Structure formats: structure tokens, C-alpha cells
Amino acid sequence: MLVCTLAGMFVCTLVGVLVCTLAGVLVCTLVGVLVCTLARVLVCTLAGVLVCTLVGVLVCTLAGVLVCTLAGVLVCTLAGMLVCTLAGMLVCTLAGMLVCTLAGVLVCTLAGVLVCTLVGVLVCTLAEMLMCTLAGVLVCMLVGVLVCTLAGVLMCTLAGSLVCTLVGVLVCTLAGMLMCTLVGVLVCMLAGVVVCTLVGMLVCTLAGMLMCTLVGILVCTLAGMLMCTLVGVLVCTLAGVLVCTLAGVLVCTLAGMLVCTLAGVLVCTLAGVLVCTLVGVLVCTFAGMSVCALAGVLGCTFAGMLMCTFAGVLVCTLAGMLVCTLAGVLVCTLAGVLVCTLVGVLVCTLAGMSGVRWPGCWGVRLPGC
């Protein structure tokens, strides 16, 4: 053994051990071991083992094992295992297993299983399932399902489905479907379907269907169907059906039927039927029938029949019959028959016959009665 002090230096050898301190420096070798401290630095190697502490740092490797602590950090690897603690954090992998805790955080993967909690955060994958919650964040993956919410963000994939909301943004794809909302914008595609709303705009196509709303505009085509609303306008065609409303206008065609109202105007055709009212005007044709009312006027022709009322006047012709009432007057001719009542008076001629009283004549005989 050798002990030596020189200018504050201490050197000692004992069975091959050398210890030396110089200005606080310690160096020691023992069967290949080197230990040295300088300004609180410790380094040691022994059969491939290296241990070093510097301001609380410890590093050690032995048969592939690495252990290091720095400010409470511990890292260790042994046969693929890693264990690390930092401010209470523990990470460990062994046979594919990872476990980590940090301020209540637990992460574990075993046969594809991942579980993690951090301040209310839970992340777990088991049989391809991933779930994570962190301050309102939820992430879940189960057979390709992913759901995630973070500050109002929701993302979900299930069999190709993706749903995401972020500050009112929604994006979703499922079997080719895409849905997206951003500041009121919605876009959706499903088997060729596109739906989009931007500041109230909606556009959607599905098997040839198109729907669009922009400032109250709705347009939709499906198998030839078109629907559109613009400032109260609605247009729709389905199997030849067209419906349109614009400022009270309604137009509809179904199997040749057309109905339209504009400022009280109604127009309708169905199997040759046309009905139209404009400021009290009604016109209708059905199998050749025409009906029209204007300011109380009604005119109708059906198989040659004409009926018209104007200020209480009724005129009707059917197979040569004429019926007219004006201020309570009723006149009717049928095969030469004339019947007239005026203030309860009934006048009738039949085949040139006169003087025939009809109930309601009230005993009054007029020329021809």
C-alpha cells in the first residue's frame, strides 16, 4: 500500500488499487476498475460497466443494462427492457410491454394493449382499440375506429369512417362519405353524395341527387328530381314532378300536372287540366273544360257547356241549354225551354208551350207563363 500526499494530493495503492485525490480529485483502479471524482464527477468502469454521476447523474451499463439518473431520472435497459423514472415517471418495456407513469400517467402496451392516464387522460388499445381522454380529449380506435375530441375536436374512423369536429368543424368519411362543417360549412360525400353547407349553403349529390342551399337556397336532384328554394323559391322535379315557390309562387308538374301560384295566381294542369287564378281569375281546362273567374266572373266549358257568373250573373249552356241569373233572374233554355225567375217569378216555355206555371211562380203570371 502506498499513501502519498503532495500539494494536497493523496495516492494509495492496495492490491492493485490506486486512489488519488488532487484538488478534490479521486481516481481509483481495482482489477480494471476506474473510479474518478472531479468536481463531484464519479466515473467507474468494471467489466464493461460504466457508472458516472455528475451533479446527481448516474449512468451504468452492465451486460447491456443502462441505468441513468439525473434530477431523479432513472433509465434502465436489460434484455430490451427500459425503465425510466423522472419526477415519478416510470417507463418499462418487457416482452413488448410498456408501462409509464408520470404525475398519475400510466402507459402500458402488452400484446398491442396501450393504457395511459395523465391528469384524467386515458389511452388504451386492446384488440386494436384505442381510447384517450385528456381535458375533454377522447380518442378511441376499435377495429379501425378512431374517436378524438380535443378543444371541441372530434375525430372518428370506423371501417374507413372519419369524423372530426374542431371549432364547429365536422369532417366524416364512411364508405366514401365525407362530412365537414367549418364555420357553418358542411360537406358530405357518401357513394357519390356531396353535401356542403357554407353560411347556410347545402349541396348534396346522391346517385345523381344534388341539394344546395345558399342563403335559403335548396336545390335537389334525385332521379330527375330538382328542388330549389331561393328567397322562398322551391323547385322540385321527381318523376316529372316540378314544384316551385317564389314569393308565393308554386309550380308543380306531376305526370303532366302543372300548378303555379304567383301573387294569388294558381295554374294547374293534370291530364289536360289547367287551373289558373290571378287576382281572383280562375281558368281550368279538363277534358276540354274551361273555367274562368275574373272579378266574380265564372266561365266554364265542359262538353260544350259554358257557365259564367259576373256580378251574380250565371250563364250555362249544355246541349243547347242556357241558364242565366242576373240580380235574382234565372233564365234557362233547353230544347226550346225557357225558364226565368225574377223576384220569385218563374217563366217557362217547353216545346213552344206557354202558360205553364212552375212551383215558385208565387201565382204571378207573366207573358209566356
C-alpha positions as CSV (number, residue, x, y, z in Angstrom):
1,M,0.0,0.0,0.0
2,L,1.3,3.4,-0.9
3,V,0.0,6.5,0.6
4,C,1.3,9.8,-0.6
5,T,0.3,13.4,0.0
6,L,1.7,16.1,-2.2
7,A,0.3,19.5,-2.5
8,G,-3.0,18.2,-1.2
9,M,-2.6,15.0,-3.3
10,F,-3.4,11.6,-1.8
11,V,-2.4,8.5,-3.7
12,C,-2.9,5.0,-2.3
13,T,-2.4,1.6,-3.9
14,L,-3.8,-1.5,-2.2
15,V,-3.8,-4.8,-4.1
16,G,-3.6,-3.0,-7.3
17,V,-5.9,-0.2,-6.1
18,L,-4.9,3.3,-6.9
19,V,-6.6,6.1,-5.1
20,C,-5.6,9.7,-5.7
21,T,-7.1,12.9,-4.7
22,L,-5.8,16.1,-6.1
23,A,-7.7,19.3,-5.6
24,G,-10.7,17.2,-4.7
25,V,-10.0,14.7,-7.5
26,L,-10.3,11.0,-6.7
27,V,-9.0,8.3,-9.1
28,C,-9.2,4.6,-8.3
29,T,-8.4,1.5,-10.3
30,L,-9.2,-2.0,-8.9
31,V,-8.9,-5.0,-11.2
32,G,-9.7,-2.9,-14.2
33,V,-12.0,-0.6,-12.3
34,L,-11.5,3.1,-12.7
35,V,-13.2,5.5,-10.3
36,C,-12.6,9.2,-10.6
37,T,-14.4,12.1,-9.0
38,L,-13.6,15.6,-10.1
39,A,-15.9,18.4,-9.1
40,R,-18.3,15.7,-7.8
41,V,-17.9,13.7,-11.0
42,L,-17.7,9.9,-10.5
43,V,-16.8,7.6,-13.4
44,C,-16.4,3.8,-12.9
45,T,-15.8,1.0,-15.4
46,L,-15.9,-2.6,-14.3
47,A,-16.2,-5.5,-16.8
48,G,-17.8,-3.1,-19.3
49,V,-19.8,-1.4,-16.6
50,L,-19.7,2.4,-16.7
51,V,-21.2,4.4,-13.8
52,C,-21.0,8.2,-13.8
53,T,-22.5,10.7,-11.6
54,L,-22.3,14.4,-12.4
55,V,-24.5,16.7,-10.5
56,G,-26.6,13.7,-9.4
57,V,-26.2,11.9,-12.8
58,L,-25.7,8.2,-12.7
59,V,-25.1,6.1,-15.8
60,C,-24.4,2.4,-15.7
61,T,-24.1,-0.3,-18.4
62,L,-23.7,-3.9,-17.5
63,A,-24.5,-6.8,-19.9
64,G,-26.4,-4.3,-22.0
65,V,-28.0,-2.7,-18.9
66,L,-28.1,1.1,-18.8
67,V,-29.2,2.9,-15.7
68,C,-29.1,6.7,-15.6
69,T,-30.5,9.1,-13.0
70,L,-30.4,12.8,-13.5
71,A,-32.5,15.0,-11.2
72,G,-34.4,11.9,-10.1
73,V,-34.4,10.3,-13.6
74,L,-33.8,6.6,-13.7
75,V,-33.3,4.8,-17.1
76,C,-32.6,1.1,-17.3
77,T,-32.4,-1.3,-20.2
78,L,-32.0,-5.0,-19.7
79,A,-32.8,-7.6,-22.4
80,G,-34.8,-5.0,-24.2
81,M,-36.4,-3.7,-21.0
82,L,-36.4,0.1,-20.4
83,V,-37.4,1.5,-17.1
84,C,-37.3,5.3,-16.6
85,T,-38.5,7.4,-13.7
86,L,-38.4,11.2,-13.9
87,A,-40.4,13.1,-11.3
88,G,-42.3,10.0,-10.6
89,M,-42.4,8.8,-14.2
90,L,-41.9,5.1,-14.8
91,V,-41.4,3.6,-18.3
92,C,-40.9,-0.1,-18.7
93,T,-40.8,-2.3,-21.8
94,L,-40.5,-6.1,-21.3
95,A,-41.7,-8.6,-24.0
96,G,-43.3,-5.8,-25.8
97,M,-44.9,-4.3,-22.7
98,L,-44.5,-0.6,-22.0
99,V,-45.6,0.9,-18.7
100,C,-45.1,4.6,-17.9
101,T,-46.4,6.7,-15.1
102,L,-45.8,10.5,-14.8
103,A,-47.8,12.5,-12.4
104,G,-50.5,9.9,-12.5
105,V,-49.7,8.9,-16.0
106,L,-49.9,5.2,-16.8
107,V,-49.0,3.8,-20.2
108,C,-48.9,0.1,-20.8
109,T,-48.6,-1.9,-24.0
110,L,-48.8,-5.7,-23.8
111,A,-49.8,-7.7,-26.9
112,G,-50.8,-4.5,-28.5
113,V,-52.6,-3.1,-25.4
114,L,-51.9,0.5,-24.6
115,V,-53.3,2.2,-21.5
116,C,-52.3,5.7,-20.5
117,T,-53.7,8.1,-17.9
118,L,-52.4,11.6,-17.4
119,V,-54.4,14.1,-15.4
120,G,-57.6,12.4,-16.4
121,V,-56.1,11.2,-19.7
122,L,-56.9,7.6,-20.6
123,V,-55.4,5.9,-23.6
124,C,-56.0,2.2,-24.2
125,T,-55.6,-0.1,-27.1
126,L,-56.8,-3.7,-26.7
127,A,-57.6,-5.7,-29.8
128,E,-56.9,-2.6,-31.9
129,M,-59.0,-0.4,-29.6
130,L,-57.5,3.0,-28.6
131,M,-59.2,5.2,-26.2
132,C,-57.8,8.5,-24.9
133,T,-59.3,11.3,-22.8
134,L,-57.3,14.4,-21.9
135,A,-59.1,17.6,-20.8
136,G,-62.1,16.6,-22.8
137,V,-60.0,14.7,-25.4
138,L,-61.3,11.3,-26.4
139,V,-59.5,9.0,-28.8
140,C,-60.9,5.6,-29.5
141,M,-59.8,3.0,-32.0
142,L,-61.7,-0.3,-32.2
143,V,-61.4,-2.3,-35.4
144,G,-60.3,0.8,-37.2
145,V,-62.5,3.2,-35.1
146,L,-60.8,6.4,-34.1
147,V,-62.7,9.0,-32.0
148,C,-60.9,12.0,-30.7
149,T,-62.2,15.2,-29.0
150,L,-59.7,18.0,-28.1
151,A,-60.9,21.5,-27.5
152,G,-64.1,20.6,-29.3
153,V,-62.3,18.4,-31.9
154,L,-64.0,15.0,-32.6
155,M,-62.3,12.6,-35.0
156,C,-63.6,9.0,-35.6
157,T,-62.8,6.4,-38.1
158,L,-64.8,3.2,-38.3
159,A,-64.3,0.9,-41.3
160,G,-63.0,3.9,-43.2
161,S,-65.2,6.4,-41.3
162,L,-63.6,9.7,-40.2
163,V,-65.5,12.2,-38.1
164,C,-63.8,15.4,-36.9
165,T,-65.2,18.5,-35.2
166,L,-62.9,21.4,-34.4
167,V,-64.4,24.8,-33.5
168,G,-67.6,23.7,-35.2
169,V,-65.7,21.8,-38.0
170,L,-67.1,18.3,-38.7
171,V,-65.3,16.0,-41.2
172,C,-66.6,12.4,-41.7
173,T,-65.8,9.8,-44.2
174,L,-67.6,6.4,-44.0
175,A,-67.6,4.1,-47.0
176,G,-66.7,7.1,-49.2
177,M,-68.8,9.6,-47.2
178,L,-67.2,12.9,-46.4
179,M,-68.8,15.3,-44.0
180,C,-67.2,18.6,-43.0
181,T,-68.5,21.6,-41.1
182,L,-66.3,24.7,-40.6
183,V,-68.0,27.9,-39.6
184,G,-71.3,26.5,-40.7
185,V,-69.8,24.6,-43.7
186,L,-71.0,21.1,-44.1
187,V,-69.6,18.8,-46.9
188,C,-70.7,15.2,-47.1
189,M,-69.9,12.5,-49.7
190,L,-71.5,9.1,-49.5
191,A,-71.5,6.8,-52.5
192,G,-71.2,9.9,-54.7
193,V,-73.2,12.0,-52.2
194,V,-71.8,15.5,-51.7
195,V,-73.4,17.7,-49.0
196,C,-72.0,21.1,-48.3
197,T,-73.3,24.0,-46.2
198,L,-71.3,27.3,-46.1
199,V,-73.1,30.2,-44.5
200,G,-76.3,28.3,-44.8
201,M,-75.4,26.7,-48.2
202,L,-76.2,23.0,-48.6
203,V,-75.2,21.0,-51.6
204,C,-75.8,17.2,-51.9
205,T,-75.5,14.7,-54.7
206,L,-76.6,11.1,-54.2
207,A,-77.0,8.8,-57.2
208,G,-77.5,11.9,-59.3
209,M,-79.1,13.9,-56.5
210,L,-78.0,17.5,-55.9
211,M,-79.1,19.5,-53.0
212,C,-77.9,23.1,-52.4
213,T,-78.9,25.8,-50.0
214,L,-77.3,29.2,-50.1
215,V,-79.0,32.0,-48.2
216,G,-82.1,29.9,-48.1
217,I,-81.5,28.2,-51.5
218,L,-82.2,24.5,-51.7
219,V,-81.6,22.6,-54.9
220,C,-82.0,18.8,-55.1
221,T,-82.0,16.5,-58.0
222,L,-82.7,12.8,-57.4
223,A,-83.6,10.6,-60.4
224,G,-84.5,13.7,-62.2
225,M,-85.9,15.5,-59.1
226,L,-84.9,19.1,-58.6
227,M,-85.7,21.1,-55.5
228,C,-84.6,24.7,-55.1
229,T,-85.5,27.4,-52.7
230,L,-84.1,30.9,-53.1
231,V,-85.7,33.6,-51.0
232,G,-88.7,31.3,-50.6
233,V,-88.3,29.7,-54.1
234,L,-88.9,25.9,-54.2
235,V,-88.4,23.9,-57.4
236,C,-88.6,20.2,-57.4
237,T,-88.8,17.6,-60.2
238,L,-89.3,13.9,-59.3
239,A,-90.5,11.5,-62.0
240,G,-91.6,14.6,-64.0
241,V,-92.8,16.5,-60.8
242,L,-91.8,20.2,-60.7
243,V,-92.7,22.3,-57.7
244,C,-91.5,25.9,-57.4
245,T,-92.4,28.6,-55.0
246,L,-91.0,32.1,-55.4
247,A,-92.6,34.9,-53.4
248,G,-95.7,32.8,-53.0
249,V,-95.3,31.2,-56.5
250,L,-96.0,27.4,-56.6
251,V,-95.3,25.4,-59.7
252,C,-95.8,21.7,-59.7
253,T,-95.8,19.2,-62.6
254,L,-96.6,15.5,-61.9
255,A,-97.4,13.3,-64.8
256,G,-98.1,16.4,-66.8
257,M,-99.6,18.3,-63.9
258,L,-98.6,21.9,-63.5
259,V,-99.6,24.0,-60.5
260,C,-98.3,27.6,-60.1
261,T,-99.3,30.3,-57.7
262,L,-97.8,33.8,-58.0
263,A,-99.3,36.7,-56.2
264,G,-102.5,34.7,-55.8
265,V,-102.1,33.1,-59.3
266,L,-102.8,29.3,-59.4
267,V,-102.1,27.3,-62.6
268,C,-102.5,23.6,-62.7
269,T,-102.5,21.1,-65.5
270,L,-103.3,17.4,-64.8
271,A,-104.1,15.1,-67.6
272,G,-105.0,18.1,-69.7
273,V,-106.4,20.1,-66.7
274,L,-105.4,23.8,-66.5
275,V,-106.4,25.9,-63.5
276,C,-105.2,29.4,-63.1
277,T,-106.3,32.2,-60.7
278,L,-104.8,35.7,-61.0
279,V,-106.4,38.4,-58.9
280,G,-109.5,36.2,-58.5
281,V,-109.2,34.8,-62.0
282,L,-109.8,31.1,-62.3
283,V,-109.2,29.2,-65.6
284,C,-109.5,25.4,-65.7
285,T,-109.5,23.0,-68.6
286,F,-110.2,19.4,-68.0
287,A,-111.0,17.1,-70.9
288,G,-111.9,20.3,-72.8
289,M,-113.5,22.0,-69.8
290,S,-112.6,25.7,-69.3
291,V,-113.5,27.6,-66.1
292,C,-112.6,31.2,-65.6
293,A,-113.5,33.6,-62.9
294,L,-112.4,37.3,-63.0
295,A,-113.9,39.8,-60.6
296,G,-116.7,37.4,-59.8
297,V,-116.9,36.2,-63.4
298,L,-117.1,32.4,-63.9
299,G,-116.9,30.8,-67.3
300,C,-116.8,27.1,-67.8
301,T,-117.0,24.9,-70.9
302,F,-117.3,21.1,-70.5
303,A,-118.5,19.0,-73.4
304,G,-119.7,22.3,-75.0
305,M,-121.1,23.7,-71.7
306,L,-120.4,27.3,-70.8
307,M,-121.1,28.7,-67.3
308,C,-120.3,32.3,-66.5
309,T,-121.1,34.4,-63.5
310,F,-120.5,38.1,-63.5
311,A,-121.9,40.3,-60.7
312,G,-124.3,37.5,-59.8
313,V,-124.9,36.5,-63.4
314,L,-125.0,32.8,-64.2
315,V,-124.9,31.7,-67.8
316,C,-124.8,28.0,-68.7
317,T,-125.1,26.2,-72.0
318,L,-125.3,22.4,-72.1
319,A,-126.6,20.6,-75.1
320,G,-128.2,23.8,-76.1
321,M,-129.3,24.8,-72.6
322,L,-128.8,28.4,-71.4
323,V,-129.2,29.4,-67.8
324,C,-128.6,32.9,-66.6
325,T,-129.2,34.7,-63.4
326,L,-128.8,38.4,-63.0
327,A,-130.0,40.2,-59.9
328,G,-132.0,37.1,-58.9
329,V,-133.1,36.3,-62.5
330,L,-132.8,32.7,-63.7
331,V,-133.2,32.0,-67.5
332,C,-132.9,28.5,-68.9
333,T,-133.4,27.2,-72.4
334,L,-133.2,23.5,-73.1
335,A,-134.5,22.2,-76.4
336,G,-136.5,25.4,-76.7
337,V,-137.4,25.5,-73.0
338,L,-137.2,28.9,-71.3
339,V,-137.5,29.2,-67.5
340,C,-137.0,32.5,-65.8
341,T,-137.5,33.7,-62.3
342,L,-137.2,37.3,-61.4
343,V,-138.0,38.3,-57.8
344,G,-139.6,34.9,-57.3
345,V,-141.2,34.8,-60.8
346,L,-140.9,31.6,-62.8
347,V,-141.4,31.7,-66.6
348,C,-141.1,28.5,-68.7
349,T,-141.7,27.5,-72.2
350,L,-141.4,23.9,-73.3
351,A,-141.8,22.9,-76.9
352,G,-143.5,26.2,-77.6
353,M,-145.9,25.7,-74.7
354,S,-146.7,28.7,-72.6
355,G,-148.7,29.5,-69.6
356,V,-147.0,26.7,-67.7
357,R,-146.7,27.5,-64.0
358,W,-143.8,26.2,-62.1
359,P,-143.6,25.9,-58.4
360,G,-142.2,29.2,-57.2
361,C,-144.2,31.4,-59.6
362,W,-146.0,32.6,-56.5
363,G,-149.2,32.9,-58.6
364,V,-147.7,35.6,-60.8
365,R,-148.5,35.1,-64.5
366,L,-146.1,36.7,-66.9
367,P,-146.2,36.6,-70.6
368,G,-145.3,33.1,-71.6
369,C,-146.4,31.6,-68.3
